[in-house]
Amino acid sequence: MDPNSQHNTDPNMKSGFAVDSSSGTPTNKWSSPFYEFWDPVDTMLCSWCCPCFMFGRNQHRRRDPAMSGFSYFNGDCCLWLCLAYCGCFGIFQGLKRIETRKQYGIEGNEVLDFAGSCCLPCCMLVQEDKEITRRAEAAGYQRTSPMSYP
């Protein structure tokens, strides 16, 4: 259990992010703990059945919150899958988790990132997906509907 994690049912949450109760400013913690992997269900199923797809989606969304040009079979997905065949996916996933944490200024350390990515990769992928999605939505990036004729 990560002592820095907070449930998103916490009264000190604002826009899905943990906030300091005295100042009201966002803290640098994950907005949901890694062990809440079952919600949303579609994310959990994708993560458990096809973790390479989830990994590729997370990396694409982190680079482009609007998800333009997204494909499940992207370079990150294929590299994760190839590394999984030789048992090295955890190293790659851990490195990308560190990048995500640093990009969003989330507290933590490299040892826990690698340990979680090697031992609980699907749970970590769901946690990262929730974080990346919430931050993209909070920043105002939302997928637009396709154009249609009236």
NUVO-215240 format. One record per atom (N, C-alpha, C): residue number from 1; atom name; x, z, y negated. Coordinates in pm, 1 decimal, m for minus. Layout:
BEGIN
site i:NUM at:CA x:X z:Z y:Y $
...
END
This chain:
BEGIN
site i:1 at:N x:84.6 z:0.0 y:117.5 $
site i:1 at:CA x:0.0 z:0.0 y:0.0 $
site i:1 at:C x:89.3 z:0.0 y:m124.0 $
site i:2 at:N x:60.1 z:m85.9 y:m219.2 $
site i:2 at:CA x:139.5 z:m98.7 y:m340.3 $
site i:2 at:C x:90.4 z:1.1 y:m444.1 $
site i:3 at:N x:175.1 z:97.7 y:m483.6 $
site i:3 at:CA x:130.8 z:197.4 y:m580.6 $
site i:3 at:C x:104.5 z:139.2 y:m718.1 $
site i:4 at:N x:155.5 z:18.3 y:m746.8 $
site i:4 at:CA x:134.7 z:m42.2 y:m878.1 $
site i:4 at:C x:5.4 z:m121.9 y:m885.5 $
site i:5 at:N x:m61.7 z:m138.9 y:m771.6 $
site i:5 at:CA x:m184.5 z:m217.6 y:m770.1 $
site i:5 at:C x:m303.2 z:m133.5 y:m811.8 $
site i:6 at:N x:m403.7 z:m202.3 y:m869.2 $
site i:6 at:CA x:m528.0 z:m135.6 y:m905.8 $
site i:6 at:C x:m643.1 z:m220.2 y:m856.7 $
site i:7 at:N x:m751.2 z:m157.4 y:m818.2 $
site i:7 at:CA x:m871.6 z:m229.6 y:m778.5 $
site i:7 at:C x:m934.4 z:m291.5 y:m902.4 $
site i:8 at:N x:m1000.0 z:m407.0 y:m883.9 $
site i:8 at:CA x:m1067.3 z:m467.1 y:m997.4 $
site i:8 at:C x:m1200.1 z:m399.2 y:m1027.6 $
site i:9 at:N x:m1234.4 z:m291.2 y:m956.6 $
site i:9 at:CA x:m1351.9 z:m211.4 y:m991.5 $
site i:9 at:C x:m1312.9 z:m94.8 y:m1081.3 $
site i:10 at:N x:m1188.5 z:m84.8 y:m1116.1 $
site i:10 at:CA x:m1135.4 z:22.2 y:m1200.5 $
site i:10 at:C x:m1199.6 z:14.6 y:m1339.0 $
site i:11 at:N x:m1244.0 z:126.3 y:m1396.1 $
site i:11 at:CA x:m1303.7 z:122.2 y:m1529.7 $
site i:11 at:C x:m1203.2 z:81.7 y:m1637.0 $
site i:12 at:N x:m1074.5 z:86.1 y:m1605.5 $
site i:12 at:CA x:m972.0 z:46.4 y:m1701.9 $
site i:12 at:C x:m934.8 z:m100.3 y:m1687.6 $
site i:13 at:N x:m1028.2 z:m182.8 y:m1642.1 $
site i:13 at:CA x:m1002.3 z:m325.4 y:m1628.6 $
site i:13 at:C x:m1071.0 z:m397.5 y:m1743.8 $
site i:14 at:N x:m1003.8 z:m496.8 y:m1795.6 $
site i:14 at:CA x:m1058.5 z:m576.1 y:m1904.7 $
site i:14 at:C x:m1027.0 z:m721.7 y:m1874.1 $
site i:15 at:N x:m1126.8 z:m805.8 y:m1862.4 $
site i:15 at:CA x:m1109.9 z:m946.1 y:m1828.6 $
site i:15 at:C x:m1035.8 z:m964.2 y:m1697.1 $
site i:16 at:N x:m1053.0 z:m871.9 y:m1603.2 $
site i:16 at:CA x:m987.2 z:m883.9 y:m1474.5 $
site i:16 at:C x:m844.9 z:m833.3 y:m1471.0 $
site i:17 at:N x:m792.5 z:m782.9 y:m1581.4 $
site i:17 at:CA x:m656.0 z:m732.4 y:m1586.3 $
site i:17 at:C x:m657.9 z:m583.0 y:m1610.0 $
site i:18 at:N x:m560.4 z:m513.6 y:m1553.5 $
site i:18 at:CA x:m549.5 z:m369.7 y:m1575.4 $
site i:18 at:C x:m513.0 z:m345.1 y:m1721.3 $
site i:19 at:N x:m577.0 z:m245.4 y:m1781.6 $
site i:19 at:CA x:m546.5 z:m210.8 y:m1920.5 $
site i:19 at:C x:m513.3 z:m63.1 y:m1929.6 $
site i:20 at:N x:m431.5 z:m30.6 y:m2027.0 $
site i:20 at:CA x:m396.6 z:108.5 y:m2053.9 $
site i:20 at:C x:m517.5 z:173.8 y:m2119.5 $
site i:21 at:N x:m564.9 z:285.8 y:m2064.8 $
site i:21 at:CA x:m686.4 z:349.2 y:m2116.3 $
site i:21 at:C x:m668.6 z:404.0 y:m2257.3 $
site i:22 at:N x:m546.2 z:438.9 y:m2296.5 $
site i:22 at:CA x:m526.3 z:494.5 y:m2430.3 $
site i:22 at:C x:m515.6 z:386.7 y:m2537.3 $
site i:23 at:N x:m447.2 z:275.2 y:m2506.0 $
site i:23 at:CA x:m427.1 z:172.8 y:m2608.3 $
site i:23 at:C x:m516.9 z:51.4 y:m2590.2 $
site i:24 at:N x:m569.7 z:29.6 y:m2468.6 $
site i:24 at:CA x:m654.0 z:m86.6 y:m2444.8 $
site i:24 at:C x:m575.6 z:m214.6 y:m2425.0 $
site i:25 at:N x:m443.0 z:m206.6 y:m2415.2 $
site i:25 at:CA x:m360.5 z:m325.8 y:m2396.2 $
site i:25 at:C x:m338.7 z:m351.8 y:m2247.4 $
site i:26 at:N x:m323.8 z:m480.1 y:m2208.9 $
site i:26 at:CA x:m302.0 z:m512.1 y:m2067.9 $
site i:26 at:C x:m171.9 z:m452.0 y:m2015.7 $
site i:27 at:N x:m174.5 z:m406.7 y:m1891.4 $
site i:27 at:CA x:m53.1 z:m358.5 y:m1826.0 $
site i:27 at:C x:4.9 z:m472.2 y:m1743.4 $
site i:28 at:N x:124.7 z:m453.3 y:m1696.8 $
site i:28 at:CA x:192.0 z:m557.3 y:m1620.5 $
site i:28 at:C x:183.0 z:m528.5 y:m1471.1 $
site i:29 at:N x:61.0 z:m521.2 y:m1420.8 $
site i:29 at:CA x:37.1 z:m494.6 y:m1279.6 $
site i:29 at:C x:m49.5 z:m605.2 y:m1222.4 $
site i:30 at:N x:m44.7 z:m620.0 y:m1091.3 $
site i:30 at:CA x:m133.3 z:m715.6 y:m1025.5 $
site i:30 at:C x:m277.8 z:m673.4 y:m1052.7 $
site i:31 at:N x:m364.2 z:m769.4 y:m1078.8 $
site i:31 at:CA x:m503.1 z:m736.4 y:m1110.4 $
site i:31 at:C x:m584.4 z:m698.9 y:m986.7 $
site i:32 at:N x:m533.3 z:m727.4 y:m868.4 $
site i:32 at:CA x:m599.1 z:m682.8 y:m745.1 $
site i:32 at:C x:m491.4 z:m650.8 y:m642.2 $
site i:33 at:N x:m516.3 z:m552.6 y:m557.5 $
site i:33 at:CA x:m416.2 z:m516.1 y:m456.5 $
site i:33 at:C x:m410.3 z:m620.0 y:m344.2 $
site i:34 at:N x:m296.1 z:m629.3 y:m278.5 $
site i:34 at:CA x:m278.1 z:m729.1 y:m173.3 $
site i:34 at:C x:m370.3 z:m706.9 y:m53.7 $
site i:35 at:N x:m416.0 z:m585.2 y:m33.8 $
site i:35 at:CA x:m498.9 z:m557.1 y:83.4 $
site i:35 at:C x:m645.9 z:m591.3 y:61.8 $
site i:36 at:N x:m683.0 z:m643.9 y:m53.0 $
site i:36 at:CA x:m819.7 z:m694.1 y:m76.1 $
site i:36 at:C x:m821.0 z:m845.1 y:m55.4 $
site i:37 at:N x:m784.1 z:m886.1 y:64.4 $
site i:37 at:CA x:m767.7 z:m1027.7 y:94.5 $
site i:37 at:C x:m897.4 z:m1097.5 y:132.9 $
site i:38 at:N x:m1005.8 z:m1025.9 y:159.1 $
site i:38 at:CA x:m1129.8 z:m1085.4 y:208.6 $
site i:38 at:C x:m1218.4 z:m1144.2 y:99.8 $
site i:39 at:N x:m1186.7 z:m1122.6 y:m25.1 $
site i:39 at:CA x:m1271.8 z:m1170.5 y:m133.8 $
site i:39 at:C x:m1189.9 z:m1252.4 y:m232.4 $
site i:40 at:N x:m1222.3 z:m1375.6 y:m254.7 $
site i:40 at:CA x:m1332.8 z:m1455.7 y:m203.2 $
site i:40 at:C x:m1305.5 z:m1504.9 y:m60.5 $
site i:41 at:N x:m1411.4 z:m1523.4 y:14.9 $
site i:41 at:CA x:m1400.8 z:m1556.8 y:156.5 $
site i:41 at:C x:m1334.5 z:m1692.7 y:177.9 $
site i:42 at:N x:m1368.5 z:m1792.1 y:95.2 $
site i:42 at:CA x:m1308.9 z:m1924.4 y:114.4 $
site i:42 at:C x:m1157.1 z:m1920.8 y:94.4 $
site i:43 at:N x:m1110.9 z:m1840.6 y:0.2 $
site i:43 at:CA x:m966.9 z:m1825.9 y:m22.0 $
site i:43 at:C x:m902.3 z:m1757.3 y:97.6 $
site i:44 at:N x:m966.7 z:m1654.5 y:150.1 $
site i:44 at:CA x:m913.3 z:m1584.6 y:266.6 $
site i:44 at:C x:m904.0 z:m1678.7 y:386.2 $
site i:45 at:N x:m1009.2 z:m1754.8 y:412.4 $
site i:45 at:CA x:m1008.6 z:m1845.8 y:526.9 $
site i:45 at:C x:m901.0 z:m1952.9 y:512.7 $
site i:46 at:N x:m887.5 z:m2007.8 y:394.4 $
site i:46 at:CA x:m783.2 z:m2108.0 y:370.7 $
site i:46 at:C x:m645.5 z:m2046.5 y:391.4 $
site i:47 at:N x:m626.9 z:m1927.1 y:341.5 $
site i:47 at:CA x:m498.2 z:m1859.4 y:353.0 $
site i:47 at:C x:m463.2 z:m1827.5 y:497.7 $
site i:48 at:N x:m560.5 z:m1786.5 y:576.2 $
site i:48 at:CA x:m534.6 z:m1748.9 y:715.5 $
site i:48 at:C x:m528.1 z:m1869.7 y:807.2 $
site i:49 at:N x:m606.0 z:m1974.1 y:781.2 $
site i:49 at:CA x:m608.1 z:m2091.1 y:869.6 $
site i:49 at:C x:m504.2 z:m2196.4 y:832.1 $
site i:50 at:N x:m482.0 z:m2215.5 y:704.3 $
site i:50 at:CA x:m387.7 z:m2316.9 y:655.9 $
site i:50 at:C x:m307.1 z:m2260.3 y:539.1 $
site i:51 at:N x:m218.2 z:m2164.9 y:565.4 $
site i:51 at:CA x:m144.6 z:m2102.0 y:455.6 $
site i:51 at:C x:m60.3 z:m2199.2 y:374.3 $
site i:52 at:N x:m17.8 z:m2309.5 y:436.8 $
site i:52 at:CA x:60.7 z:m2407.0 y:360.6 $
site i:52 at:C x:m24.5 z:m2468.5 y:249.6 $
site i:53 at:N x:m155.6 z:m2492.4 y:275.9 $
site i:53 at:CA x:m244.9 z:m2545.1 y:172.2 $
site i:53 at:C x:m258.6 z:m2446.5 y:56.9 $
site i:54 at:N x:m278.4 z:m2319.3 y:91.1 $
site i:54 at:CA x:m294.3 z:m2216.3 y:m12.2 $
site i:54 at:C x:m167.2 z:m2204.1 y:m94.8 $
site i:55 at:N x:m52.8 z:m2207.9 y:m28.8 $
site i:55 at:CA x:73.7 z:m2198.8 y:m100.1 $
site i:55 at:C x:87.7 z:m2315.4 y:m197.4 $
site i:56 at:N x:59.6 z:m2436.8 y:m150.4 $
site i:56 at:CA x:68.4 z:m2554.5 y:m236.7 $
site i:56 at:C x:m28.4 z:m2547.6 y:m353.5 $
site i:57 at:N x:m150.3 z:m2498.6 y:m328.0 $
site i:57 at:CA x:m249.9 z:m2485.3 y:m435.3 $
site i:57 at:C x:m204.7 z:m2384.2 y:m539.7 $
site i:58 at:N x:m151.8 z:m2270.4 y:m494.2 $
site i:58 at:CA x:m103.8 z:m2168.4 y:m588.0 $
site i:58 at:C x:6.6 z:m2222.9 y:m677.3 $
site i:59 at:N x:101.6 z:m2293.3 y:m616.8 $
site i:59 at:CA x:213.9 z:m2344.1 y:m695.0 $
site i:59 at:C x:168.8 z:m2451.1 y:m793.7 $
site i:60 at:N x:74.7 z:m2535.8 y:m750.7 $
site i:60 at:CA x:23.7 z:m2638.3 y:m842.1 $
site i:60 at:C x:m50.9 z:m2573.5 y:m959.1 $
site i:61 at:N x:m136.0 z:m2475.5 y:m930.2 $
site i:61 at:CA x:m213.1 z:m2409.3 y:m1036.2 $
site i:61 at:C x:m121.4 z:m2333.5 y:m1131.8 $
site i:62 at:N x:m12.8 z:m2278.0 y:m1079.4 $
site i:62 at:CA x:80.9 z:m2204.5 y:m1164.5 $
site i:62 at:C x:147.0 z:m2299.5 y:m1264.9 $
site i:63 at:N x:175.5 z:m2421.7 y:m1221.5 $
site i:63 at:CA x:236.9 z:m2520.8 y:m1310.7 $
site i:63 at:C x:133.5 z:m2589.0 y:m1400.3 $
site i:64 at:N x:13.8 z:m2613.4 y:m1346.1 $
site i:64 at:CA x:m90.8 z:m2685.2 y:m1419.4 $
site i:64 at:C x:m224.7 z:m2615.2 y:m1397.4 $
site i:65 at:N x:m259.4 z:m2519.8 y:m1484.5 $
site i:65 at:CA x:m384.2 z:m2444.8 y:m1466.1 $
site i:65 at:C x:m509.5 z:m2531.8 y:m1461.9 $
site i:66 at:N x:m505.1 z:m2651.0 y:m1519.7 $
site i:66 at:CA x:m621.0 z:m2739.7 y:m1517.0 $
site i:66 at:C x:m636.3 z:m2809.0 y:m1381.5 $
site i:67 at:N x:m534.5 z:m2799.2 y:m1295.7 $
site i:67 at:CA x:m535.2 z:m2856.0 y:m1160.7 $
site i:67 at:C x:m553.9 z:m3007.6 y:m1160.2 $
site i:68 at:N x:m505.2 z:m3075.6 y:m1262.4 $
site i:68 at:CA x:m518.0 z:m3220.9 y:m1266.1 $
site i:68 at:C x:m421.9 z:m3283.1 y:m1164.7 $
site i:69 at:N x:m469.8 z:m3379.3 y:m1091.2 $
site i:69 at:CA x:m389.4 z:m3448.6 y:m991.6 $
site i:69 at:C x:m357.8 z:m3365.9 y:m868.2 $
site i:70 at:N x:m435.3 z:m3261.7 y:m843.0 $
site i:70 at:CA x:m406.8 z:m3173.8 y:m729.0 $
site i:70 at:C x:m439.5 z:m3240.5 y:m596.2 $
site i:71 at:N x:m352.6 z:m3218.2 y:m499.6 $
site i:71 at:CA x:m373.6 z:m3261.2 y:m362.0 $
site i:71 at:C x:m325.6 z:m3149.2 y:m270.9 $
site i:72 at:N x:m401.4 z:m3120.4 y:m166.2 $
site i:72 at:CA x:m358.2 z:m3015.0 y:m73.9 $
site i:72 at:C x:m225.9 z:m3050.7 y:m7.0 $
site i:73 at:N x:m202.1 z:m3178.8 y:16.9 $
site i:73 at:CA x:m76.2 z:m3221.9 y:77.0 $
site i:73 at:C x:23.2 z:m3255.1 y:m33.1 $
site i:74 at:N x:77.0 z:m3151.7 y:m96.1 $
site i:74 at:CA x:176.7 z:m3172.6 y:m200.8 $
site i:74 at:C x:313.4 z:m3128.2 y:m149.8 $
site i:75 at:N x:414.9 z:m3143.1 y:m231.7 $
site i:75 at:CA x:551.3 z:m3110.5 y:m190.8 $
site i:75 at:C x:569.2 z:m2965.7 y:m150.3 $
site i:76 at:N x:508.7 z:m2874.0 y:m224.9 $
site i:76 at:CA x:521.1 z:m2731.6 y:m192.2 $
site i:76 at:C x:458.0 z:m2701.1 y:m56.7 $
site i:77 at:N x:343.5 z:m2760.8 y:m29.4 $
site i:77 at:CA x:275.1 z:m2741.3 y:98.5 $
site i:77 at:C x:362.5 z:m2791.3 y:213.1 $
site i:78 at:N x:415.4 z:m2911.7 y:199.0 $
site i:78 at:CA x:496.5 z:m2970.6 y:306.1 $
site i:78 at:C x:624.8 z:m2891.8 y:329.3 $
site i:79 at:N x:688.9 z:m2847.4 y:222.4 $
site i:79 at:CA x:811.4 z:m2769.0 y:237.4 $
site i:79 at:C x:781.9 z:m2635.8 y:305.7 $
site i:80 at:N x:673.4 z:m2567.9 y:265.7 $
site i:80 at:CA x:635.2 z:m2441.6 y:329.6 $
site i:80 at:C x:612.1 z:m2464.1 y:478.7 $
site i:81 at:N x:541.7 z:m2572.7 y:513.2 $
site i:81 at:CA x:510.9 z:m2602.3 y:653.1 $
site i:81 at:C x:638.1 z:m2629.4 y:732.9 $
site i:82 at:N x:729.7 z:m2707.3 y:676.7 $
site i:82 at:CA x:856.7 z:m2735.1 y:745.2 $
site i:82 at:C x:936.9 z:m2607.0 y:766.1 $
site i:83 at:N x:940.7 z:m2522.2 y:665.5 $
site i:83 at:CA x:1014.0 z:m2396.2 y:678.2 $
site i:83 at:C x:947.1 z:m2301.5 y:777.7 $
site i:84 at:N x:815.7 z:m2313.7 y:793.2 $
site i:84 at:CA x:744.6 z:m2229.1 y:890.0 $
site i:84 at:C x:788.9 z:m2261.3 y:1032.6 $
site i:85 at:N x:821.1 z:m2387.2 y:1058.4 $
site i:85 at:CA x:863.7 z:m2425.1 y:1192.9 $
site i:85 at:C x:995.8 z:m2361.8 y:1232.5 $
site i:86 at:N x:1078.7 z:m2328.8 y:1134.2 $
site i:86 at:CA x:1205.4 z:m2261.8 y:1167.5 $
site i:86 at:C x:1202.1 z:m2114.0 y:1128.6 $
site i:87 at:N x:1085.1 z:m2063.7 y:1091.6 $
site i:87 at:CA x:1069.3 z:m1921.2 y:1063.2 $
site i:87 at:C x:1122.2 z:m1877.2 y:928.4 $
site i:88 at:N x:1142.8 z:m1970.3 y:836.3 $
site i:88 at:CA x:1201.6 z:m1936.6 y:705.8 $
site i:88 at:C x:1103.3 z:m1944.0 y:590.3 $
site i:89 at:N x:974.2 z:m1960.7 y:619.3 $
site i:89 at:CA x:875.9 z:m1973.3 y:511.6 $
site i:89 at:C x:873.7 z:m1850.4 y:421.8 $
site i:90 at:N x:898.9 z:m1732.5 y:478.2 $
site i:90 at:CA x:892.8 z:m1607.7 y:401.5 $
site i:90 at:C x:994.0 z:m1603.3 y:288.8 $
site i:91 at:N x:1109.5 z:m1663.8 y:310.8 $
site i:91 at:CA x:1212.6 z:m1667.1 y:206.2 $
site i:91 at:C x:1163.9 z:m1752.5 y:89.9 $
site i:92 at:N x:1113.1 z:m1872.3 y:122.1 $
site i:92 at:CA x:1063.0 z:m1963.0 y:18.8 $
site i:92 at:C x:943.7 z:m1901.6 y:m53.8 $
site i:93 at:N x:850.7 z:m1845.8 y:22.6 $
site i:93 at:CA x:732.7 z:m1783.5 y:m37.6 $
site i:93 at:C x:773.1 z:m1664.4 y:m123.7 $
site i:94 at:N x:870.1 z:m1586.0 y:m78.2 $
site i:94 at:CA x:918.2 z:m1471.7 y:m156.3 $
site i:94 at:C x:980.2 z:m1515.0 y:m288.0 $
site i:95 at:N x:1059.2 z:m1622.8 y:m284.2 $
site i:95 at:CA x:1120.8 z:m1674.1 y:m407.4 $
site i:95 at:C x:1013.9 z:m1719.1 y:m506.9 $
site i:96 at:N x:912.7 z:m1788.6 y:m457.6 $
site i:96 at:CA x:805.0 z:m1834.9 y:m545.9 $
site i:96 at:C x:721.0 z:m1718.0 y:m597.4 $
site i:97 at:N x:706.1 z:m1613.1 y:m515.3 $
site i:97 at:CA x:633.1 z:m1493.5 y:m560.1 $
site i:97 at:C x:709.0 z:m1425.6 y:m673.8 $
site i:98 at:N x:840.5 z:m1421.0 y:m662.9 $
site i:98 at:CA x:923.0 z:m1364.3 y:m770.5 $
site i:98 at:C x:903.5 z:m1445.5 y:m897.9 $
site i:99 at:N x:902.6 z:m1579.3 y:m886.0 $
site i:99 at:CA x:879.7 z:m1665.2 y:m1002.8 $
site i:99 at:C x:743.4 z:m1636.6 y:m1065.4 $
site i:100 at:N x:641.5 z:m1622.1 y:m983.0 $
site i:100 at:CA x:506.5 z:m1593.0 y:m1032.9 $
site i:100 at:C x:504.6 z:m1459.8 y:m1106.4 $
site i:101 at:N x:565.9 z:m1359.5 y:m1044.3 $
site i:101 at:CA x:569.4 z:m1225.7 y:m1105.5 $
site i:101 at:C x:640.7 z:m1230.4 y:m1239.9 $
site i:102 at:N x:751.5 z:m1302.0 y:m1247.1 $
site i:102 at:CA x:826.8 z:m1310.5 y:m1372.9 $
site i:102 at:C x:751.7 z:m1392.7 y:m1477.2 $
site i:103 at:N x:685.2 z:m1499.2 y:m1433.5 $
site i:103 at:CA x:608.4 z:m1582.8 y:m1526.4 $
site i:103 at:C x:499.8 z:m1502.4 y:m1596.5 $
site i:104 at:N x:434.7 z:m1412.9 y:m1523.0 $
site i:104 at:CA x:326.1 z:m1334.0 y:m1579.5 $
site i:104 at:C x:368.4 z:m1194.0 y:m1620.8 $
site i:105 at:N x:495.9 z:m1160.3 y:m1606.0 $
site i:105 at:CA x:545.4 z:m1029.4 y:m1647.1 $
site i:105 at:C x:490.3 z:m915.1 y:m1563.8 $
site i:106 at:N x:469.6 z:m938.2 y:m1435.2 $
site i:106 at:CA x:413.4 z:m836.4 y:m1346.1 $
site i:106 at:C x:525.8 z:m748.8 y:m1292.3 $
site i:107 at:N x:500.7 z:m617.9 y:m1292.5 $
site i:107 at:CA x:599.5 z:m523.3 y:m1240.5 $
site i:107 at:C x:616.4 z:m542.1 y:m1090.3 $
site i:108 at:N x:732.0 z:m506.2 y:m1039.8 $
site i:108 at:CA x:757.7 z:m514.1 y:m896.5 $
site i:108 at:C x:905.9 z:m531.5 y:m871.7 $
site i:109 at:N x:942.1 z:m554.6 y:m746.9 $
site i:109 at:CA x:1082.4 z:m580.1 y:m715.7 $
site i:109 at:C x:1093.6 z:m684.8 y:m605.8 $
site i:110 at:N x:1210.9 z:m741.9 y:m597.2 $
site i:110 at:CA x:1235.5 z:m851.9 y:m505.5 $
site i:110 at:C x:1222.5 z:m810.1 y:m359.1 $
site i:111 at:N x:1263.7 z:m688.6 y:m327.0 $
site i:111 at:CA x:1256.7 z:m642.2 y:m188.0 $
site i:111 at:C x:1111.8 z:m642.7 y:m139.5 $
site i:112 at:N x:1020.4 z:m588.7 y:m220.4 $
site i:112 at:CA x:878.9 z:m587.6 y:m181.4 $
site i:112 at:C x:820.5 z:m728.7 y:m178.1 $
site i:113 at:N x:866.5 z:m815.6 y:m268.3 $
site i:113 at:CA x:819.1 z:m954.0 y:m267.5 $
site i:113 at:C x:856.9 z:m1023.0 y:m136.8 $
site i:114 at:N x:982.9 z:m1008.8 y:m96.0 $
site i:114 at:CA x:1027.8 z:m1071.3 y:28.4 $
site i:114 at:C x:964.0 z:m1005.7 y:150.3 $
site i:115 at:N x:956.5 z:m873.4 y:151.7 $
site i:115 at:CA x:897.0 z:m803.1 y:266.1 $
site i:115 at:C x:750.8 z:m843.2 y:283.5 $
site i:116 at:N x:676.1 z:m845.4 y:174.1 $
site i:116 at:CA x:535.7 z:m885.1 y:181.3 $
site i:116 at:C x:518.5 z:m1029.8 y:222.7 $
site i:117 at:N x:603.2 z:m1117.3 y:169.6 $
site i:117 at:CA x:592.8 z:m1259.4 y:201.5 $
site i:117 at:C x:629.6 z:m1288.5 y:346.4 $
site i:118 at:N x:719.2 z:m1209.8 y:403.2 $
site i:118 at:CA x:758.7 z:m1228.7 y:543.5 $
site i:118 at:C x:661.5 z:m1161.9 y:639.8 $
site i:119 at:N x:612.6 z:m1044.2 y:606.4 $
site i:119 at:CA x:529.3 z:m965.8 y:698.8 $
site i:119 at:C x:379.3 z:m986.6 y:679.6 $
site i:120 at:N x:334.9 z:m1009.6 y:558.2 $
site i:120 at:CA x:192.1 z:m1026.7 y:527.4 $
site i:120 at:C x:172.0 z:m1150.4 y:439.2 $
site i:121 at:N x:218.0 z:m1266.6 y:483.5 $
site i:121 at:CA x:215.4 z:m1384.1 y:395.7 $
site i:121 at:C x:76.3 z:m1423.3 y:348.1 $
site i:122 at:N x:m23.2 z:m1414.7 y:434.9 $
site i:122 at:CA x:m158.4 z:m1456.4 y:396.1 $
site i:122 at:C x:m218.8 z:m1363.3 y:291.7 $
site i:123 at:N x:m195.2 z:m1233.7 y:306.9 $
site i:123 at:CA x:m244.7 z:m1136.6 y:207.9 $
site i:123 at:C x:m178.8 z:m1160.8 y:72.4 $
site i:124 at:N x:m49.6 z:m1189.5 y:74.0 $
site i:124 at:CA x:22.9 z:m1215.4 y:m50.7 $
site i:124 at:C x:m29.2 z:m1342.7 y:m117.2 $
site i:125 at:N x:m59.1 z:m1445.1 y:m36.4 $
site i:125 at:CA x:m110.5 z:m1570.2 y:m92.0 $
site i:125 at:C x:m245.4 z:m1549.8 y:m159.9 $
site i:126 at:N x:m331.8 z:m1470.5 y:m99.0 $
site i:126 at:CA x:m463.1 z:m1443.0 y:m159.4 $
site i:126 at:C x:m445.0 z:m1366.4 y:m290.0 $
site i:127 at:N x:m357.2 z:m1266.3 y:m291.4 $
site i:127 at:CA x:m333.2 z:m1188.5 y:m413.0 $
site i:127 at:C x:m279.8 z:m1278.8 y:m524.5 $
site i:128 at:N x:m185.2 z:m1366.0 y:m491.3 $
site i:128 at:CA x:m130.1 z:m1456.9 y:m591.2 $
site i:128 at:C x:m236.3 z:m1553.6 y:m641.8 $
site i:129 at:N x:m320.6 z:m1604.9 y:m551.8 $
site i:129 at:CA x:m426.5 z:m1696.4 y:m593.3 $
site i:129 at:C x:m521.0 z:m1629.8 y:m692.7 $
site i:130 at:N x:m561.4 z:m1507.2 y:m663.0 $
site i:130 at:CA x:m649.7 z:m1434.4 y:m755.0 $
site i:130 at:C x:m583.5 z:m1415.7 y:m890.7 $
site i:131 at:N x:m457.4 z:m1378.0 y:m890.4 $
site i:131 at:CA x:m385.8 z:m1352.3 y:m1015.6 $
site i:131 at:C x:m370.5 z:m1479.3 y:m1098.3 $
site i:132 at:N x:m325.7 z:m1586.4 y:m1033.2 $
site i:132 at:CA x:m303.5 z:m1712.9 y:m1103.7 $
site i:132 at:C x:m435.2 z:m1766.1 y:m1158.7 $
site i:133 at:N x:m542.2 z:m1757.7 y:m1079.6 $
site i:133 at:CA x:m673.4 z:m1805.2 y:m1123.7 $
site i:133 at:C x:m724.7 z:m1723.0 y:m1241.4 $
site i:134 at:N x:m716.7 z:m1591.7 y:m1232.5 $
site i:134 at:CA x:m764.3 z:m1506.1 y:m1342.7 $
site i:134 at:C x:m686.4 z:m1532.0 y:m1470.4 $
site i:135 at:N x:m557.9 z:m1546.6 y:m1457.9 $
site i:135 at:CA x:m477.1 z:m1568.9 y:m1578.5 $
site i:135 at:C x:m505.3 z:m1705.1 y:m1638.8 $
site i:136 at:N x:m527.4 z:m1805.4 y:m1555.1 $
site i:136 at:CA x:m561.1 z:m1938.3 y:m1606.2 $
site i:136 at:C x:m695.6 z:m1935.0 y:m1678.5 $
site i:137 at:N x:m793.6 z:m1866.1 y:m1621.0 $
site i:137 at:CA x:m925.2 z:m1855.6 y:m1684.2 $
site i:137 at:C x:m918.0 z:m1775.2 y:m1813.2 $
site i:138 at:N x:m839.0 z:m1669.3 y:m1814.8 $
site i:138 at:CA x:m825.8 z:m1586.9 y:m1935.1 $
site i:138 at:C x:m757.3 z:m1663.4 y:m2047.4 $
site i:139 at:N x:m671.1 z:m1757.7 y:m2010.2 $
site i:139 at:CA x:m601.5 z:m1837.5 y:m2110.5 $
site i:139 at:C x:m688.1 z:m1953.0 y:m2160.4 $
site i:140 at:N x:m805.9 z:m1969.8 y:m2101.7 $
site i:140 at:CA x:m896.0 z:m2074.3 y:m2147.6 $
site i:140 at:C x:m888.0 z:m2201.9 y:m2067.2 $
site i:141 at:N x:m806.8 z:m2205.6 y:m1962.9 $
site i:141 at:CA x:m797.1 z:m2324.9 y:m1880.1 $
site i:141 at:C x:m904.4 z:m2319.2 y:m1773.2 $
site i:142 at:N x:m990.8 z:m2418.5 y:m1773.3 $
site i:142 at:CA x:m1094.1 z:m2426.7 y:m1671.4 $
site i:142 at:C x:m1106.9 z:m2572.5 y:m1631.8 $
site i:143 at:N x:m1129.8 z:m2592.8 y:m1505.4 $
site i:143 at:CA x:m1146.3 z:m2728.4 y:m1456.1 $
site i:143 at:C x:m1272.1 z:m2787.6 y:m1519.4 $
site i:144 at:N x:m1259.9 z:m2908.0 y:m1570.9 $
site i:144 at:CA x:m1374.2 z:m2973.7 y:m1633.5 $
site i:144 at:C x:m1446.8 z:m3057.2 y:m1529.6 $
site i:145 at:N x:m1575.5 z:m3077.0 y:m1552.0 $
site i:145 at:CA x:m1651.3 z:m3160.7 y:m1459.8 $
site i:145 at:C x:m1618.7 z:m3307.1 y:m1487.3 $
site i:146 at:N x:m1627.4 z:m3391.1 y:m1385.4 $
site i:146 at:CA x:m1597.1 z:m3532.3 y:m1404.9 $
site i:146 at:C x:m1695.4 z:m3596.6 y:m1502.0 $
site i:147 at:N x:m1649.4 z:m3700.3 y:m1567.8 $
site i:147 at:CA x:m1735.7 z:m3771.1 y:m1662.5 $
site i:147 at:C x:m1843.9 z:m3845.9 y:m1586.1 $
site i:148 at:N x:m1961.0 z:m3853.4 y:m1646.2 $
site i:148 at:CA x:m2070.5 z:m3928.2 y:m1584.6 $
site i:148 at:C x:m2147.9 z:m4000.4 y:m1693.9 $
site i:149 at:N x:m2215.0 z:m4106.0 y:m1653.2 $
site i:149 at:CA x:m2295.7 z:m4181.4 y:m1748.3 $
site i:149 at:C x:m2432.3 z:m4116.4 y:m1763.3 $
site i:150 at:N x:m2489.6 z:m4120.6 y:m1884.1 $
site i:150 at:CA x:m2622.3 z:m4059.5 y:m1904.5 $
site i:150 at:C x:m2733.2 z:m4135.2 y:m1835.8 $
END
